[in-house]
């Protein structure tokens, strides 16, 4: 037992670290976010805003609407939106692995942790396939997608369906899965993704729009591609709580598509985040009021925003074209008449 004294500093350090994290979570979730939502509830008279359950759901919605378009903007402009769907199914396999280990070995492993690990590994694998698959990129991604989902389905059925109930919330998304701990984890993920994109913004933009030029300039294109893939995995795992595996790619693609008419990449990112915020907050509210799936409602609202923007842009162009045609001077006739008379 002589080794016990040596472990005491480590135990004390871990205890202090856990206590510090818990206090920090309390400050952010309770003192800042919770107090603000309580004040908004009192100001508007909307009781729903004062519910801790819905406060966590709205916090998750805000975080998802921030990091989804932030990373999705790079993916869409690189025509790599399929990666989000692939990593979502990989995260599903990670969740199934965590639930399987918990059920089979009577241990406690957070499913979000196993989902993050598996999705991170899959992200690096996917990026490797994208870099070296060439013309067969879509085939490689489809193999990883279907393979991951196959692994998850096997693990679900390996316990005689015992974890099927737990897995449904991750497949389709649920407001009930946003616990205090998961909200804190998602908030930490959001900070990580935001800092990662901010720190590597210029190289990521360079690689996105001119990969050949980036290589010629000496940038490590492979490293930034891997960074983007890992950030995508983090977004997918975080959004999976509300959106579900099947619909999580929607927050990476649809708001970005709605913002493509904005001039300049930065403006398009800001517009995509704004569209996503409207879609997630509206979707969460409607899901609570009508007792329907949050993920599906959010995606439908996002599609509605996309259609509204598309119609508005086309209408504005039509009006502009009509005005330009109306203002155009009449053509000058070149007929000089018959001079023989």
Secondary structure, DSSP 4 states (H G I P E B T S, - for coil): -TTHHHHHHHHHHHHHHHHHHHHHHIIIIIIIIIHHHHHHHHHHT-GGGG-HHHHHHHHHHHHHHHHHHHHHHHHHHTT-THHHHHHHHHHHHHHHHHHHHHHHH-----HHHHHHHHHHHHHHHHHHHHHHHGGGHHHHHHHHHHHHHHHHHHHHHHTTTTTHHHHHHHHH--GGG--HHHHHHHHHHHHHHHHHHHHTHHHHHHHHH-HHHHHHTT--HHHHHHHHHHHHHHHHHHHHHHH-TTTTTHHHHHHHHHTTTSSSHHHHHHHHHHHHHHHHHHHHHHHHHHT--HHHHHHHHHHHHHHHHHHHHHHHHHHHHHHHHHHSPPPPP-----TT-
